[in-house]
């Protein structure tokens, strides 16, 4: 009887821990206090002062290059509305220069607009989002304010099936008051039941690409509400509920479809419970005897 009671207590504790690790909407229940990323000779350290478990109030980002002990520093301040949503993000550095990013939401809580305010007063650019009646994103317009020179980008979102999103991006550059030629690109994303991107298909003028992803069952600590709410198309940047453990890129020449190349990346992840604390990404050579090449290292502190 005592063994049964202890087993039940262990089960209850396990369930309670899982509830604490992940919120009911599938987002992470905690956000890292520090993220360090190393790519080649460049090391970026991001430190957060937290408002609560999942929302930072200040970010300090330092990028070191080579063997230098001095890095480039930038900062972000985060302000939230009464509903806990990010309403203002202020970017600044040591130079007398800063941007405000202002977020406006619809009555249903979805992001309607992001405005970039330069030097605190001048509207510099806007992103406007449109949705279907069922709440799915259908359009994103990213453009300079007041028809100024710059990049004009319109992205449309179509849903051929419940788990497939086809994205078409149209871009043109306005210079000296004149519009340049349009350029178009598309991606077709396939998502699993959890919202992880498992396939990304697209073409360029010369090649077709199929990128597939495999995931663990653990929690992505960066998959938190304040980021998801302000990036309705977050899956495009691979902000997903779980962590990638393998990436495979298959490339084919359009004029010579028989010319196919395959590149594999392996993600070596060290965990503390349900959360990653170190992720190393390796390029896997075709020759199994050849050493794998380290591409990047990311470390999380909580």
N, C-alpha and C positions, 0 to 999 in steps of 0.2 A: 504493500500500500504506500509505503514511504517513497519507493522508487517511482510509482505512478505519479504521486504528487509532485516530485521533483521534476519529472518529465513535463508535466503540465505547466509548471512554473517556468521552465526553460522555454517552452513554446510561447507562452505569454510574453516573456521578455523579448524573444526574437521578433514577434509581431509588433510589439511596441517600438522596438528600435527601427524597424522598417518604416513605420508610420512617421517617426521623427525624421528619417532620412529623406523621405519624398512626400511632397504635399499631395493632396487629393487630386489636383489637376495634372499630376505627373511631373511637375517641376521640382527642381532641387530644393531641399529645405535648408540648405546653407550655401554660402558663397565664400570662395577663398579669400583669405586676408592678404595673401601674397601669391603672385604667379611669376615664375622666372622661365624665360624661353631663350634657348641658345640655338642659333643657326650659324654654322661656320664660326667665324671669329666675332660675331655680334651677339651680345647678351642684353636682353631687355628684362628689367625687374619692375613689376607693377605692384605697388603696395596700396592697400585700401584701409581707410578708417571707416568702420561700419556704423550705420544707423541702427540696424538690427541684423538678424541672422542672414538675410538675403539681399539687403539693400545697402550699398556703400553711400557715404556722404562726401568722401573725398578720395581722389585717386592721384597717386604720384607715380609717374612713369619715367624711368631712367634707362637710357640706351647707351651701352658701352661698346666701343669698337676696338678690335685688336687687343693690345695689352694695356690700353689706357685705363687709369684708375678714375678718370673723370668722364662723366657721361652727360648726354643731352637730357635735360629735364623738362617735362611738360606735366600739366596738372589738369584735373577735372573736378569741379564741384557739382554735386547732385542735389536737387531739390524736388520734393514730392508734394502732390496735392493731398487733400483730405481723404481721398480714396486709396492712397498709397501708391499712386502711379507717378512715374517720373514726369515732371512738368517743365523742368529746366536743367540743362547741363551746360556748365560754363567751362570752356577750354581756355587755358592761358599758359604762358611760359615765363621765363625770366625777362623776356623782352616786353616792352609796353604795348602788348597786342593781345586781344582776346576775342573769342566768339561766344555768343550765347546760342544754344539750340533750344527752341521753344516747342513743346509738344501739345497739340490740341486733340481732344478725344470726342467721339460721338457719344450720344446718350447711352448706347449699348456697350460703351467701353472700348471700342475699337479705335485705333489711331486714325485720325482724319488728316492731320497736317503736321509737318515738321518745318519750322522756319529757322534759318540761320541768320543771326543778327551780328553783323561785323562791328567791332569796337563798341558794342553795347547799344547802338542806336540805329544803324543803317541796315535795312533789310537786304540781305545779300543773295539768298537762294531759298527756294521752297520745294518741298516734296509733298504731293497731294495723293491720297489713297482713296480708291473707290471699291465698293463691295457689292456682291450679289445680295438678293433678298435673304439667302440662307447664311449670309455672313462671310462667304468666301471672297478673298481678294480677287479683283478682276483688272485693276489698272493702277499704275503708279506713274506719276509725272514728276520728273526731277529737272528743275530749270532755274536759271538765274532770275532775279527779281526785275520787274519793269522792262522786260524784253531786252535786257542788257546782253552784251557779248558773253559767250561761253558755251558750254555743252547743254544741249536740250535732249533729254532722254525720256522716252515713253515706253513703258513696259506693260504688256498685257498678259493676262493669266487665263488660260483655258484649261478645262477639266474633262478630257476625253473619257475618263472613268474615275471611280471614287478614289483611287490611290495614285493617279497619274496627273501631274501638273505640267502643262506645256507653256513655256515662257517665250515671248517674242519681244525683243528689245530693238527699238528704232532710235538711232542717234544722229544728230547733225550738230555742226558747230556754227555758231553765229559770230562773225567777225566783221568789225567796222559796219555793223548794221545790216550785213548781208548773210543769208543762210547758205551754208555749204551743202554738199551732197549728203544724202541719207546713207547710213550704213545699217544693216540689219543682221541680227544674230538670234539664234533660238536654242533653247535647251528643253529636253523632255525629262522630267524628274519622276521616278517611281519611288513611292514611300511605303514603308511597312505599316502594320497596324498601330505601332507606337508613334509614328511620325518620323522615323529615321529614314534618310535618303539611302536607298539601296542601289539605285542606278541613275546615272546622269548620261544622257545621249545628246550629242550635238555634232555639227559639222562646221568646217571652215571652208575656204575656197579650194583647198587642196586635200583635206583629210576628213575622215569621219572618226568619231571617238565614242567609245563606250566605257564608262567608268563605273565600276561596281564597288560596293562597300559592305563589309561585314562588321557586326557590332558585338560588344559584350552585353551582359544583362545588368551592368552596374549603372550608377548615376553620373551623368555629366554635370559637374558642379557649376558650369557656366550657363546651364539651361535654367534660367531663373526669370521670374515674371517681368522685372523692370527692363530686361533686354528684349524679351519676346514681345512685350506690348509695344515697344518702340521700333520694332523691325518686323512688320507683318510677313515679310518674305524671308524670314530668318533661315529657312531651310536652304536657301541659295548659298549661304555662307557656311553650310554644314553645321549650324547650331542645332543639334539634335538631342533627344532625351538620353541616349546612351552613347558610349564611347566607341570610336572606330578602332577595330583591331586589325583590319586588313583592307587594303585598297588595291584594285587591279585596273590598269588602264590598257585598253586594246585600241590600237590605232591602225587604220587602213587608208591607203592612198585611193582617192576617188577615181583616178585614171587607171590605176592598177590595183583592183580590189584584192588580188592575190598577195600583194605586199602588205603583210600584217605584222605588227610588232606588239609585244606584250610586256608591260612593266608592272612589277608587283612591289608593294610597300607593306612592311610588317610593323605593327605597333606593339611594342613590348611595354606592358603596363604593370606597375606596382601599385597595390591597393592598400588602403587602411579601411577595413570594413567594406562598405559599398562605394567608397569614393577613391578615385585615383590620386596618388601622391607623386607619381613620376611616370611620364610617357616618353619613350624613346622610339623614334620613327627610323626604320632602316629601309634602304633600297635593297631588294633581294636580287642578286645576279642570276642569270640563266644557268651559269655553271654552278652546280651545287657545292663544288669544292672551293669556289672563290669566296672570300669573306664578304659579309654584308656591310654596306656602307651606311654609317650613321648620318641621317639627314638633319634631325632636330631633336632637342630634349626640352620637355616642359615639366616643371615641378610646381606642385600646389602645396601651400601651407594654409591650415584652417584655424 
